[in-house]
């Protein structure tokens, strides 16, 4: 059964590591929904978070392929039920005097912040789980989304477990 999985990678922070990872993803034909990379909090290491579509075998193959890259030190699935996963979106919506209050009512349901008001548009910032962001976008679509930028997912395990310490 195909589903969406979150995979966390810990890799050395060297030039070209991200290129090697993305090249492998491309060569193997993995279906990636988002990829984020950032400092890990451990000196010399970066954390990459991948959200991918695939069945359990494809996810296992992805992890095995990632671990073949010398600079990737750890790769593991972060199950939704035991993880905190969030992303950020900026969305610009077509707006006029008649629909502004309706748009603001929709976005307030998702705790989105109004960050810019144009003559014919409103721009909002929202953060939440990927499904919350998807639902917000679906609810704004009837007003006309002019443009949008999503950060991709950032995720950590719940509790005291850390990717870096092997727990």
Beta strands, then each sheet from edge to edge (+ up, - down):
strand 1: 3-12
strand 2: 31-39
strand 3: 45-54
strand 4: 72-77
strand 5: 83-94
strand 6: 113-117
strand 7: 121-128
strand 8: 145-150
strand 9: 154-157
sheet 1: 2+ 3- 1+ 4-
sheet 2: 6+ 7- 5+ 8-
sheet 3: 6+ 7- 5+ 9-
end
